[in-house]
C-alpha cells in the first residue's frame, strides 16, 4: 500500500491494513479452526455478527469512561451482547453459556481485524470494535474471553486513562476498552469487550492509525509496493540519516514508552506488531504509538508497591503463575513479545531495504537507549532471554531463547 492512500482513505485504510498488509502465516485452515469466510485475508468483505439483547439483570456490566455514543448504542433497556458468528453454529457453546435461552434477532455488519476474533463495525453512525469470546483454536491458543479477562481489560483501560496525563508518556495513546459485558460464570459463561477506535488522550486534529505489523509486512494485494516502513523513512529522513530516523522515531517510541510504563507504573505492555499501532498526522509524520488489546497485559506488583500505586488487578501479576518467576516474565514480555515479535522484524526489513547498515548497529543503538532509560532493569531481568514455551499440567514452562539479549 502507498502511504498517500492511507491518508486519503482514513478508517478504510486501517481496515485494509488489518486484513491485507499483515504478517500472514499461510493458508487459514492450517493455523485456525475458524471458518475461512471469517479470515481477515481470505474471507468475505463483511458479515453479520449476531447480537443478543439480554436483560440487564442477567449480565454484569463493567465500564471505563465510555464514549457516550458507544454507551447509548450498547446499554439500553436491554444490553447488546455480541458473539462471533462462528459460535452461533456451535449449539454446545450456546447451551453451556446459556445464550440458547435467548434469540438473536439483530446483527452488526462487521469485518475481521488481524486477530480474527475482534471485529470492526461497518456502516454504523459510530464505528467501534468488538472483541468476542471465540472458543476456537487460532494459532497456538483457543481465543476465549471470560469474566476475569473482561475485568482485567477494563481495569487496565481505566489505569491507562489515568496515567496518560504523565508528560513522559506524551508519545503514548491507547484504544479504550470501555465497556465489558459478562454473561454467566467464569467456566461456562462468556464475555464481550467493546473497544473504541479513537485513541486517548484525544487530540484536535485528524490522525490515521497504522498497525506496526503493516510497517514490515507485504501487501498481499499489491506485492510490488515498498514496505511502509521504508516509505516513511524515505519521506522523512535525509540521505545518511536513515538509521538515526529508524532508531529514534520508529523504534524509539516503542522503547521510551515501554520503559516508562514498566519503570514508573509496573505495567508491562505487549507492544508487538498486532497490539501496537503508529499514529500518523496529516503530514504522515509519526506522532504516538497506540496500544490496544489489554487482556494479556502483565503487571509488576513490586514496582507498584515501591511507587505507592494501588493494585486494581487480580490476574497477570508478573512471576505469580506456577512455573515462572518475575525475571523470566519480564524477559518474556520485553525480549520475546517486543524484541523478537516486533523489533527484530522491523530491523530485518530496515537492513534489507538499507543494506548500508548492519543489524548490530540497530541493536546497539536500541540497547543503549533501553539501558539509559531503565537502569534498574539490570536488577530485574535475567542474563538470558526467555519466552513462555507451553503449559503442562497447568504449569507454565519457560523456555530459554538466547544466552545474550539483543535489545537491552
Secondary structure, DSSP 8 states (H G I E B T S, - for coil): --HHHHHHHHHHHHHHHHHHSS---S-HHHHB-S-GGG-TTTS-S-EEEEEEEEEGGGEEEEESS--HHHHHHHBSSEEEEE--HHHHT-HHHHHHHTGGGS---EEEEEEE-TTSSEEEE-S-SS-EEEE--EEEEETTEEE---HHHHHHHHHHHHHHHHHTT-GGGTTEEE--EEEEEEES-TTT-EEEEEEESS-BS--SS--EEEETHHHHS--TTSTTS--HHHHHHHHH--TT-HHHHIIIIIIHHHHHHHHHHHHHH-EE---STTTEEEEE-TTS-EEEEEE---TT-EE-HHHHHHTT-----SS-BTT-STT--HHHHHHIIIIIIIIIIIIHHHHHHHHHH-TTS-HHHHHHHHHHHHHHH-GGGGGTS-SSEEEEEEEETTEEEEEEEESS-S--
